[in-house]
């Protein structure tokens, strides 16, 4: 069934036959419901709309009768006309799919055309604009006289004229031969629209007819002076002066269409485990309806980036227009996290926006990013995010895009469809990872010894990888030698244990991004006799009131430096605890 408001109000059955509704009151009722398509309109509001605030005493019963007549006519048109007008607690609602209402189809064509034009394909944009304009049969709601409907009609009609002007601007840009004649016709029909006159002046000047271009300006100037007592706007006056001085900017060359960018890091050949997380994320990416945003959180070194990159590679076929990766540097640079404006600059350059075309402000860059992504299917990995404020401007608005955000923090407020916590690997998977790395370079050791290694590394992937690489480069060592080294060096100086330089660096960034009170609390708890403790025990240990300590403990959980297996209970990962102990040693040494 088709509902048409871009012209006279019409409804056509699936057979193509037009449906007749009778007098103007029923048609006004239908128009009011279509203006609020798929939303309820109260009976009292319908009475105000249909009688312009002067209803008869029988208005309520009359509205019900008109609704029944409308339902009956729609149902008689065929099966797809049944249950079109629904009643709920708020009033009446007409059920219309997006493709059934010509105004919605018009907006979709316009949005696609503008997106395509931003990407540089002027010919395709012109086709979309033309498809949008072919839906029009006259002014919107041209046969409906209603104070409620008319503002919506005016808005639609204005959008139509903007589209006409945009299509003609493309025709001028691409040198279409008939553009001067078409612009003359449109200026005669709409003599007060300055943009149409400006396009005509440009077209005449580029055709080598500057005198006629000046005549077009004089005509609108006299019309404005006689009818309104004013002159044309600044832009049109400036164009007039440019034509007089022959300084009109030449037509810009057509922009190249942006190519897809695929800058994901390589997938790990030894990616191990994470079957549940991979399934959850890939299934989430397959869902449609809104932009898929998934946040992946966990402690330093736990494998968040590896998981995000692995999933993005698995889903690459679904996103042919780009697979993008951007390091937001929350913990990886002395200069601090990447500012959102700088992040948008990098993303826009990735998809081919020329540097000279980059806007200056964050807000305009974000709008350009969303515009460029509006007609693309792309997956974006935003790695090591620092905060919600850093991430939000980088989210595309297109539901055909997906975003994977990794962070050591809980990004409270992020409009994500899913938050996936990543914990150390199960012991079996951590052992498999160690075996996969070592096995590429030397015979695989015994399973029991490798399990001991994984346990000494607390099953944290970065630590397991560092230990495996140490064994690979020390060809004379056995796994037993490695395990003795891990145990001995951890006992003497934990930061040189299984974490090695990479793990120590990762934890150091997390530690030094805490506030002073949180750093002191973590160091104090590192010396607590057990790795598991409750709020009261922590409060007594550090000498801080219970309610205050609870808030500070929860902050450490948010930063993935503590775990909370149950409400009020907290637990250290062994490597984090070892790092906290090491910081305590360093503090005592400095004192």
ABEGO torsion letter per residue (X at the ends): XBBBABEBBBBBBAAGBBBBAEBAAAAAAAAAAAAABGBBBBAAAAAAAAAGGBBBAAAAAAAAAAAAAAAAAAAAAEAAABGABBBBAAEBBBBBBAAABAAAAAAAAAAAAAAAAAAGBAAAAAAAAAAAAAABAEBBGAABBBAAAAAAAAAAAAAAAAAAAAAAAAAAAAGBAAAAAAAAAAAAABAABAAAAAAAAAAAAAAGBAAAAAAAAAAAAAAAAAAAGBBBBAAAAAAAAAAAAGABBBBBBBBBBBBBBBABBBBBAABBEGAAAAAAAAAAAABBGBBBBBBBBEBBGAGAAAAAAAAAAAAAAABAAEBBBBBAGAAABAAEBBBAAAAAAAAAAAAGBBAAABBABAAAAAAAAAAAAAABBBBBBBBGBABAAAAAAABBABAABBBBBBBABBBBGBBBABBBBBBBBBAAAAAAAAAAAAAAABBBBBAAAAAAAAAAAGGBAAAAAAAAAAAAABAABBAAAAAAAAAAAAAABAAABAAEAAAAAAAAAAAAABBAAAAAAAAAAAABABABBBAAAAAAAAGBBAAAAAAAAAAAAAAGABBBABBGBBBBBAAAAAAAAAAAAAAAAAX
